[in-house]
């Protein structure tokens, strides 16, 4: 199956976002940013439901009920309040009120749209998300097995679509449990197996030399091996960090630490940093028209994120605008080369040029100091 996040975003067209935005009290740019962040977060949370007893069955029933939603999306969004209320009730039954509230809070804090708008937006998105799932699985039959397999197969796509800042907001909520890989479990199993082997060897050596004064000769190497195993496997995540060279992301260059710059509660430099990292990653994945189409949701997300910074620029002091300009400018040459490379691919310009032009305009606006 194709990328589920991309499939959902294909139904959330600019015209659809323009209809949703007024009901949320948002402008189109902020609504686009919020939707782009909320869709993968919502899928991650629903993936957790699929892992629970009877959870996949409940999702299958909801997907069956909503399968026709995307075919009548314009008409349904027309009755926005009722549509959002019904979606919120469905989401509560699938996630539980506690997880629904945590998801709402995380998205509201990340996007800055407020709790009420965040709740209404999730209520509108839930039927659309379940409708796309129902539509995709309909031909093969919608049941607990097909739903569980769908979410298991989409983990990487969902994880890749989550903005880094929102991932941080959700980190300790349990809502990302469905995206966890098997590395930690494998490391833990390897540690347990290795420790058992060392312990077994140690006991055998003790038995074989129990009458000898030299038993320490055998025990010390075993203890040393155990210590190494404990060090290596007891903190698998730390080991991964130590062995993986740090990636260069965002606008920071020459190993210069990214300076923090808070405006209206938002770390603007970090927000830009995350946006440019997403932009670079998305452009690198574009090889043809199919991958260009798959990149559209990410570029829409970047557009919305940069639009938020543009909107905040009016609240910045002259020194802050100069700092931001200085921070972004070194990245422009490389980004423009990437833009040119991508748009030169046959057929890609027709798909991505409007979005790329919008991103270039926003970056240009953020580097102009008045």
Residue pairs with C-beta under 8 A, 6 or more apart in sequence:
1 136
1 150
1 153
1 154
2 294
3 154
3 157
3 294
4 43
4 132
4 133
4 136
4 150
4 154
4 157
4 158
5 39
5 40
5 43
5 154
5 157
5 158
5 161
5 297
6 157
6 293
6 294
6 296
6 297
7 132
7 136
8 39
8 43
8 128
8 129
8 132
9 36
9 39
9 296
9 297
9 300
11 70
11 73
11 128
11 132
12 35
12 39
12 128
14 28
14 32
16 73
16 74
16 77
17 28
17 31
17 32
17 35
18 28
19 74
19 77
19 78
19 80
20 31
20 35
20 77
20 80
20 121
20 124
21 27
21 28
21 30
21 31
23 80
23 81
23 84
23 120
23 124
24 31
24 34
24 113
24 117
24 120
24 121
25 114
25 117
26 34
26 113
26 117
27 311
29 303
29 304
29 307
29 308
29 311
30 111
30 112
30 113
30 304
30 307
30 308
30 311
31 121
31 304
32 300
32 301
32 303
32 304
32 307
33 111
33 301
33 303
33 304
33 305
33 307
33 308
34 107
34 111
34 113
34 117
34 118
34 121
34 304
35 121
35 125
36 163
36 297
36 298
36 300
36 301
36 304
37 107
37 110
37 111
37 162
37 163
37 166
37 301
38 107
38 111
38 118
38 121
38 122
38 125
39 125
39 129
39 161
39 297
40 158
40 159
40 161
40 162
41 103
41 106
41 107
41 162
41 166
41 170
41 175
42 103
42 122
42 125
42 126
42 129
43 129
43 151
43 154
43 158
44 158
44 159
44 162
44 170
44 175
44 176
44 178
44 179
45 95
45 99
45 103
45 175
45 178
46 59
46 94
46 95
46 129
46 151
47 151
47 154
47 155
47 158
47 178
47 179
48 55
48 99
48 174
48 175
48 176
48 177
48 178
49 55
49 56
49 58
49 59
49 94
49 95
50 56
50 59
50 147
50 148
50 151
50 152
50 178
51 148
51 151
51 177
51 178
54 144
56 144
56 145
56 147
56 148
56 151
57 143
57 144
57 147
58 93
58 94
59 94
59 130
59 133
59 144
59 147
60 142
60 143
60 144
60 146
60 147
62 90
62 93
62 94
62 130
63 130
63 131
63 133
63 134
63 137
63 142
63 147
64 134
64 142
65 130
65 134
66 90
66 127
66 130
66 131
66 134
67 131
67 134
67 135
67 138
67 142
68 131
69 76
69 127
69 128
69 130
69 131
69 134
70 128
70 131
70 132
70 135
71 135
73 128
73 131
76 83
76 127
77 83
77 124
80 124
83 123
83 124
83 127
84 120
84 121
84 123
84 124
85 123
86 123
86 127
87 122
87 123
87 124
87 125
87 126
87 127
88 100
88 119
88 120
88 122
88 123
88 126
90 126
90 127
90 130
91 100
91 122
91 123
91 126
92 100
94 126
95 103
99 173
99 174
99 175
100 122
102 170
102 173
102 175
103 122
103 170
103 173
103 175
104 115
104 118
104 119
104 122
105 115
105 118
106 166
106 169
106 170
106 173
106 175
107 113
107 118
107 121
107 122
107 166
107 169
108 114
108 115
108 117
108 118
109 169
110 163
110 165
110 166
110 169
111 118
111 308
112 264
112 265
112 266
112 308
113 121
133 147
133 150
134 142
136 150
137 146
137 147
137 150
140 146
151 178
155 178
155 179
155 181
158 179
159 179
161 297
161 298
161 301
162 170
162 176
162 179
163 274
163 278
163 301
163 305
164 274
164 277
165 270
165 271
165 274
167 176
170 176
183 236
183 240
184 236
184 237
187 233
187 236
187 239
188 233
188 236
190 233
191 229
191 230
191 232
191 233
191 234
194 229
194 233
195 226
195 229
195 230
198 222
198 225
198 226
198 229
199 222
199 226
201 222
202 218
202 219
202 222
202 223
202 226
205 215
205 218
205 219
205 222
206 215
206 218
206 219
208 218
209 215
209 217
209 218
232 239
233 239
249 273
249 274
249 276
249 277
249 280
250 258
250 272
250 273
250 274
250 276
250 277
250 331
251 258
251 269
251 272
251 273
251 276
251 327
251 328
251 330
251 331
252 258
252 273
252 327
253 330
253 331
258 269
258 270
258 273
258 327
259 269
259 323
259 327
260 267
260 269
260 270
261 267
261 268
261 269
261 320
261 323
261 324
262 268
263 312
263 315
263 316
263 320
264 312
264 315
266 308
266 312
268 309
268 312
268 316
268 320
268 324
269 323
269 324
269 327
271 305
271 308
271 309
272 305
272 306
272 309
272 324
272 327
272 328
272 366
274 305
275 302
275 305
275 306
275 309
276 302
276 328
276 331
276 335
278 298
278 301
278 302
278 305
279 298
279 299
279 302
279 335
279 359
280 335
280 338
281 298
282 295
282 298
282 299
282 302
283 295
283 338
283 339
283 341
283 342
284 338
285 291
285 294
285 295
286 292
286 295
286 342
286 345
286 348
286 352
287 345
288 345
288 346
288 347
288 348
289 346
289 347
289 348
289 350
289 351
292 342
292 345
292 347
292 348
292 351
292 352
293 351
295 352
296 351
296 352
296 355
299 352
299 355
299 356
299 359
300 355
302 359
303 355
303 358
303 359
303 362
306 359
306 362
306 363
306 366
307 362
309 324
309 362
309 366
310 362
310 365
310 366
313 321
313 324
313 365
313 366
316 324
318 369
318 370
321 369
321 370
322 369
324 366
324 367
325 366
325 367
325 368
325 369
328 363
328 366
328 367
329 367
332 363
332 367
335 363
336 360
339 356
339 360
342 348
342 352
342 356
343 349
343 352
343 353
343 356
